[in-house]
Amino acid sequence: MPDKRQPHHTHDRGYRELLSSKRAFLELLKTFVHEEWAKDIDEDSLVRVEKSYILQDFSEKEADIIYRLKTKGGDVIFYVLLELQSTVDYLMPFRLLLYMVEIWRDIYHNTPEDERERKGFRLPVIIPAVLYNGANNWTAALHFKEILGGYRQFEKHVLDFRYILFDVNRYDVEELYRAANLVASVFALDQKMSAEELVRRLWKLAGVLKNLGRDEFRQFAAWLSHVFKARLPGSLREKVDRIVSEVNPWEVEKMITNLEITLEEMQQQAEMRGLIKGRAEGEARGKVEAKQDAICKYLRRRFGDASAGLQQEVREMTSLEVLDGIMEELFAANTLEEARAIISARHLTY
């Protein structure tokens, strides 16, 4: 019998925790599966299966989520493989078949012998699906038979099934906005984009996020924290955790504003370091002037016109070592007074 396993990757855990909510899983089906049967499913008929069927060969690269749907005609199993990798596995239909067989074997061995030997015994239908968020197009076969050599000659006799593909980066963002639910919002924010675009999309989704329940918002916040931190340097990741973990659904605008400020800090730091390395106009003006410009630009953005006096002090310094020291310490300054103390201390030793 397969053991429970924790998915190895933080992103996997985020999706697994999100889809552990029956409401979120139902949103996934009703929003992205355009078939009649998806419209008829209700939350009460879904039961989460608390197992993972990931085989040892793949335990380091994937995770899964399983639901049982109780219907009048018998049980249906939804098996969703979380394929959160950057590359496409062309043997995906074969991997899904292995997991489907594991599920049927598990059910068979856990069914009393006298029951499974009856003529009317039936194994449940399994609906396989793949959730993929890679940037590359999904080019693996969607039908199992397509990975069999020469299947067309014997097509009536070969095993076949077609899995559902949830391809996060292929969904149109405007359609995701219109869906106006938790799963669609997560997909809109998980698409490949810059940190600036991520913030813009957060503002567009603010109304949806404010209407989430506490548990849903907690799941979303944990997921967002991981996604946002992946776009930021290590020095700012702890700050993101604080911003996201301390907010409530009705404080969404405050959260987004604080994330936007954090993003601006990242850009300021990048610009300063870029100038130091000669990746901007500082290279042409000389190293000293470039460093002076970088520090003054940061002071102006961070503290506004009140920093004019400090900027003048910086302009009077021509030691590369002193300017380097100021740059290293200045990021830690939270107030104008702290910045003044750092610059004055360096100025005195200059």
C-alpha positions as CSV (number, residue, x, y, z in Angstrom):
1,M,0.0,0.0,0.0
2,P,1.4,3.4,-0.9
3,D,2.7,5.5,2.0
4,K,1.8,9.1,2.7
5,R,4.6,11.4,1.5
6,Q,5.2,15.1,1.8
7,P,6.0,16.7,-1.6
8,H,9.6,17.7,-1.7
9,H,9.2,21.2,-3.1
10,T,7.6,24.3,-1.4
11,H,5.6,25.1,-4.5
12,D,4.3,21.5,-4.6
13,R,3.2,21.9,-1.0
14,G,1.5,25.2,-1.7
15,Y,-0.6,23.7,-4.5
16,R,-1.2,20.5,-2.5
17,E,-2.5,22.5,0.5
18,L,-4.6,24.7,-1.7
19,L,-6.3,21.8,-3.5
20,S,-6.7,20.0,-0.2
21,S,-9.7,22.3,0.2
22,K,-12.8,20.7,-1.4
23,R,-14.1,24.1,-2.3
24,A,-10.8,25.0,-4.1
25,F,-10.7,21.6,-5.9
26,L,-14.3,22.1,-7.1
27,E,-13.3,25.5,-8.4
28,L,-10.5,23.9,-10.4
29,L,-12.9,21.5,-12.0
30,K,-15.8,23.9,-12.7
31,T,-13.6,26.7,-13.9
32,F,-11.2,24.8,-16.2
33,V,-12.9,21.5,-17.2
34,H,-15.5,22.3,-19.8
35,E,-17.5,19.1,-19.7
36,E,-21.1,18.5,-18.6
37,W,-20.2,16.2,-15.7
38,A,-18.1,19.0,-14.1
39,K,-21.2,21.2,-13.8
40,D,-23.1,18.6,-11.8
41,I,-20.5,17.9,-9.0
42,D,-21.3,19.3,-5.6
43,E,-19.0,19.7,-2.6
44,D,-20.8,17.2,-0.4
45,S,-20.2,14.4,-2.9
46,L,-16.4,14.9,-2.9
47,V,-14.1,13.1,-0.4
48,R,-10.4,13.8,-0.1
49,V,-8.3,10.6,-0.3
50,E,-5.5,11.0,2.3
51,K,-2.8,9.1,0.4
52,S,-0.1,9.7,-2.2
53,Y,0.6,7.2,-4.9
54,I,3.8,8.6,-6.1
55,L,6.3,5.9,-6.8
56,Q,9.7,5.8,-5.3
57,D,11.3,6.5,-8.7
58,F,9.6,9.9,-8.9
59,S,9.3,10.8,-5.2
60,E,11.9,13.6,-5.6
61,K,10.2,15.4,-8.5
62,E,6.4,15.4,-8.1
63,A,3.4,15.3,-5.8
64,D,-0.3,14.3,-6.2
65,I,-3.8,15.1,-4.9
66,I,-6.6,12.6,-5.0
67,Y,-10.4,12.9,-4.6
68,R,-13.2,10.4,-4.6
69,L,-16.5,11.4,-6.1
70,K,-19.5,9.5,-4.9
71,T,-22.2,9.1,-7.7
72,K,-25.3,6.9,-8.1
73,G,-23.4,4.9,-10.7
74,G,-20.4,4.2,-8.5
75,D,-17.3,6.0,-7.3
76,V,-15.0,8.1,-9.5
77,I,-11.4,8.9,-8.6
78,F,-9.8,12.2,-9.6
79,Y,-6.1,11.8,-9.7
80,V,-4.1,15.1,-10.2
81,L,-0.4,15.0,-10.6
82,L,1.4,18.2,-9.7
83,E,4.1,18.6,-12.4
84,L,5.7,21.7,-11.3
85,Q,8.9,21.3,-13.2
86,S,10.6,23.4,-15.9
87,T,10.7,20.6,-18.4
88,V,8.1,18.4,-20.1
89,D,8.2,14.7,-19.5
90,Y,7.1,13.0,-22.7
91,L,6.4,9.8,-20.9
92,M,3.7,11.4,-18.8
93,P,0.9,9.1,-20.0
94,F,3.0,6.1,-18.9
95,R,3.6,7.6,-15.5
96,L,-0.1,8.3,-15.0
97,L,-0.9,4.7,-16.0
98,L,1.5,3.5,-13.3
99,Y,-0.3,5.6,-10.7
100,M,-3.7,4.6,-11.9
101,V,-2.8,0.9,-11.6
102,E,-1.5,1.5,-8.1
103,I,-4.8,3.0,-7.1
104,W,-6.8,0.1,-8.6
105,R,-4.4,-2.4,-6.8
106,D,-4.9,-0.6,-3.5
107,I,-8.7,-0.7,-3.9
108,Y,-8.6,-4.4,-5.0
109,H,-6.5,-5.5,-2.0
110,N,-8.6,-3.5,0.4
111,T,-11.9,-5.0,-0.9
112,P,-13.1,-8.2,0.9
113,E,-12.4,-11.2,-1.2
114,D,-16.1,-12.4,-1.4
115,E,-17.1,-8.9,-2.6
116,R,-14.5,-8.5,-5.3
117,E,-15.2,-12.0,-6.7
118,R,-18.9,-11.1,-7.4
119,K,-19.9,-10.7,-11.0
120,G,-21.1,-7.1,-10.3
121,F,-17.9,-5.9,-8.7
122,R,-16.5,-2.9,-10.5
123,L,-13.3,-0.9,-10.1
124,P,-13.9,2.9,-10.0
125,V,-13.3,5.1,-13.0
126,I,-10.1,7.1,-12.6
127,I,-9.9,10.6,-14.2
128,P,-6.2,11.5,-14.5
129,A,-5.0,15.1,-14.7
130,V,-1.8,17.0,-14.7
131,L,-1.3,20.5,-13.3
132,Y,1.7,22.1,-15.0
133,N,3.2,25.5,-14.5
134,G,6.3,25.4,-16.6
135,A,7.2,28.2,-19.1
136,N,7.6,25.8,-22.0
137,N,4.6,24.6,-24.0
138,W,3.3,21.2,-22.9
139,T,4.1,19.0,-25.9
140,A,3.8,15.6,-24.4
141,A,1.0,13.3,-25.7
142,L,-2.4,13.7,-24.1
143,H,-3.6,10.2,-25.1
144,F,-1.8,7.1,-23.8
145,K,-2.0,5.3,-27.1
146,E,0.1,8.0,-28.7
147,I,3.3,6.8,-26.9
148,L,2.8,3.2,-28.3
149,G,4.7,2.5,-31.4
150,G,2.5,1.5,-34.4
151,Y,-0.7,1.8,-32.4
152,R,-2.8,2.8,-35.4
153,Q,-2.7,-0.7,-36.9
154,F,-4.2,-2.2,-33.7
155,E,-6.1,0.9,-32.4
156,K,-9.2,-1.1,-31.5
157,H,-7.3,-3.3,-29.2
158,V,-4.8,-1.1,-27.4
159,L,-5.2,0.5,-24.0
160,D,-6.0,4.2,-24.1
161,F,-7.1,7.2,-22.0
162,R,-6.8,10.9,-22.2
163,Y,-5.7,13.0,-19.2
164,I,-6.9,16.5,-18.3
165,L,-4.1,19.2,-18.6
166,F,-4.2,22.3,-16.4
167,D,-1.5,24.4,-18.1
168,V,-1.1,27.4,-15.8
169,N,0.9,29.6,-18.2
170,R,-1.4,29.0,-21.2
171,Y,-4.6,30.5,-19.6
172,D,-5.5,34.0,-20.8
173,V,-5.1,36.3,-17.8
174,E,-8.3,38.3,-18.6
175,E,-10.3,35.0,-18.4
176,L,-8.7,34.3,-15.1
177,Y,-9.7,37.7,-13.8
178,R,-13.3,37.1,-15.0
179,A,-13.4,33.7,-13.2
180,A,-13.0,35.7,-9.9
181,N,-12.2,32.8,-7.6
182,L,-9.3,31.6,-5.5
183,V,-7.8,29.0,-8.0
184,A,-8.1,31.3,-11.0
185,S,-6.4,34.1,-8.9
186,V,-3.5,31.7,-8.0
187,F,-3.1,30.7,-11.7
188,A,-3.0,34.4,-12.7
189,L,-0.2,35.1,-10.2
190,D,1.7,31.9,-10.9
191,Q,2.3,32.7,-14.6
192,K,5.8,33.6,-15.6
193,M,6.2,37.4,-15.2
194,S,8.2,40.1,-13.6
195,A,7.8,41.1,-10.0
196,E,6.3,44.4,-11.2
197,E,3.6,42.6,-13.2
198,L,2.9,40.4,-10.2
199,V,2.1,43.5,-8.2
200,R,-0.1,44.9,-11.0
201,R,-2.1,41.6,-11.1
202,L,-2.4,41.6,-7.3
203,W,-4.1,45.0,-7.5
204,K,-6.5,43.7,-10.2
205,L,-7.4,40.7,-8.0
206,A,-7.7,42.7,-4.7
207,G,-11.5,42.6,-4.8
208,V,-11.6,38.8,-5.2
209,L,-9.0,38.3,-2.4
210,K,-11.0,40.5,0.0
211,N,-14.0,38.2,-0.3
212,L,-12.1,35.1,0.6
213,G,-12.8,33.3,3.9
214,R,-10.1,33.3,6.5
215,D,-9.0,29.7,5.7
216,E,-8.9,30.4,2.0
217,F,-7.0,33.6,2.5
218,R,-4.5,31.8,4.8
219,Q,-3.9,29.2,2.0
220,F,-3.5,32.0,-0.5
221,A,-1.1,34.0,1.7
222,A,1.2,31.0,2.2
223,W,1.3,30.4,-1.5
224,L,1.8,34.0,-2.4
225,S,4.7,34.4,0.1
226,H,6.6,31.6,-1.7
227,V,5.9,32.9,-5.2
228,F,6.8,36.5,-4.3
229,K,10.0,35.5,-2.4
230,A,11.2,33.6,-5.5
231,R,11.4,36.9,-7.3
232,L,13.4,38.8,-4.5
233,P,16.9,38.6,-3.1
234,G,17.4,36.8,0.2
235,S,17.8,40.1,2.1
236,L,14.1,40.9,1.5
237,R,12.5,37.5,1.9
238,E,12.0,37.7,5.6
239,K,10.2,41.1,5.1
240,V,7.8,39.5,2.7
241,D,7.0,36.7,5.2
242,R,6.1,39.4,7.8
243,I,4.0,41.4,5.4
244,V,2.0,38.4,4.2
245,S,1.6,36.5,7.4
246,E,0.3,39.4,9.4
247,V,-2.5,40.5,7.1
248,N,-6.3,39.7,7.0
249,P,-8.6,39.4,4.0
250,W,-10.0,42.9,4.6
251,E,-6.4,44.4,4.6
252,V,-5.5,43.2,1.1
253,E,-4.7,46.7,-0.1
254,K,-2.3,47.3,2.8
255,M,-0.6,44.0,2.0
256,I,-0.2,44.9,-1.7
257,T,1.1,48.4,-0.9
258,N,3.7,46.9,1.4
259,L,4.8,44.4,-1.2
260,E,5.0,47.2,-3.7
261,I,7.3,49.2,-1.4
262,T,9.4,46.1,-0.9
263,L,9.7,45.7,-4.6
264,E,10.8,49.3,-4.9
265,E,13.5,48.7,-2.4
266,M,14.7,45.7,-4.4
267,Q,14.9,47.9,-7.5
268,Q,16.7,50.7,-5.7
269,Q,19.3,48.2,-4.4
270,A,19.7,46.7,-7.9
271,E,20.2,50.1,-9.4
272,M,22.8,51.0,-6.9
273,R,24.7,47.8,-7.4
274,G,24.3,48.0,-11.1
275,L,25.9,51.4,-11.1
276,I,28.8,50.2,-9.0
277,K,29.5,47.4,-11.5
278,G,29.4,49.8,-14.4
279,R,26.2,48.5,-15.9
280,A,24.8,52.0,-16.2
281,E,25.9,55.5,-16.9
282,G,28.3,55.4,-14.0
283,E,30.8,53.5,-16.1
284,A,31.2,56.5,-18.5
285,R,31.5,59.1,-15.7
286,G,34.0,57.2,-13.6
287,K,33.7,55.0,-10.6
288,V,33.7,57.6,-7.9
289,E,31.0,59.7,-9.5
290,A,28.9,56.6,-10.3
291,K,29.0,55.6,-6.6
292,Q,28.1,59.1,-5.5
293,D,25.2,59.1,-8.0
294,A,24.0,55.8,-6.8
295,I,24.0,56.8,-3.1
296,C,22.3,60.1,-3.8
297,K,19.7,58.5,-5.9
298,Y,18.9,56.0,-3.1
299,L,18.7,58.7,-0.5
300,R,16.4,60.8,-2.7
301,R,14.0,57.9,-3.3
302,R,14.1,56.6,0.2
303,F,14.0,59.9,2.2
304,G,13.0,62.6,-0.3
305,D,14.1,66.2,-0.2
306,A,15.0,66.0,3.4
307,S,18.1,64.1,2.4
308,A,19.5,67.0,0.3
309,G,22.1,67.8,3.0
310,L,23.3,64.2,3.1
311,Q,23.6,64.1,-0.6
312,Q,25.9,67.1,-0.5
313,E,28.1,65.4,2.0
314,V,28.3,62.4,-0.3
315,R,29.3,64.6,-3.2
316,E,32.3,65.8,-1.2
317,M,33.6,62.3,-0.7
318,T,36.0,60.9,-3.3
319,S,37.3,57.8,-1.5
320,L,36.0,54.7,-3.2
321,E,36.6,52.7,0.0
322,V,34.4,55.2,2.0
323,L,31.7,55.2,-0.6
324,D,31.7,51.4,-0.7
325,G,31.3,51.3,3.1
326,I,28.4,53.7,3.0
327,M,26.6,51.7,0.3
328,E,27.0,48.4,2.3
329,E,25.5,50.0,5.5
330,L,22.9,52.3,4.0
331,F,20.4,49.5,3.1
332,A,20.0,48.8,6.8
333,A,18.9,52.4,7.6
334,N,15.2,52.7,8.2
335,T,15.1,56.4,9.1
336,L,16.8,59.5,7.8
337,E,18.6,59.9,11.2
338,E,20.1,56.4,10.9
339,A,21.2,57.2,7.3
340,R,22.8,60.5,8.6
341,A,24.6,58.7,11.3
342,I,26.1,56.2,8.8
343,I,27.3,58.9,6.4
344,S,28.5,61.2,9.1
345,A,30.6,58.5,10.7
346,R,32.2,57.7,7.4
347,H,32.7,61.4,6.7
348,L,34.6,61.9,9.9
349,T,37.0,59.1,9.1
350,Y,37.5,60.3,5.6
